[in-house]
Amino acid sequence: MTLPVTGSQTVGPFFRIGMAPLFREEFAPEGTAGERVTVEGRVLDGEGHGVPDAQIEIWQADAQGKYFDAESTEPSAFRGFGRVPTNERGEFRFTTIKPGCVAGPGEVTQAPHLVVLVFMRGLLRHLVTRIYFEGEAANANDPVLALVPAERRETVMAERESGSTGTFVWNIRLQGEDETVFFDV
């Protein structure tokens, strides 16, 4: 039996309903080891307007640079995962712990970073990028960050909010001038 071919469709009207149970602003439970940081920003379209129906998904290592292992026998409340929606102005905010340096292929060390997936109506495939933290010494030797042209690196760099010790600001620009660098995966 052959099934009929159907056309591609963007995420439909049930997008938010299906994702809402996983939304939260606190990714690291109280007592999780590491420096607590808050990341806030906006998802912006090509004209600089906020995107009200986007979702940001974060994957990250813990403060020691280790990713959550579902097969581990050691219990951990920190999963290194979270989802947060944008509000009507395209704003998002979440609190987590700053990840440690992560071992990459060939024992090359990657700077502390958050892997970010962007989902929204109108996208057939999610977008993938990273958040790096301004001022990290390890940024200079990160092999993935080195792939990004120097003049575009600020698009993946979260800046410490003026006068704050733990809040970073990072915007996602979907297209146009200063478009965020997205990775092919």
Secondary structure, DSSP 8 states (H G I E B T S, - for coil): ------------TTHHHHHGGGB-SB-S-TT-SS-EEEEEEEEE-TTS-B-TT-EEEEE---TTS----TT-SS--S--SEEEEE--TTSEEEEEEE----EE-GGG-EE-SEEEEEEE-TT-SS-EEEEEEETT-GGGGG-TTGGGS-GGGGGGGEEEE-TT-SSEEE--EE-SSTT-------
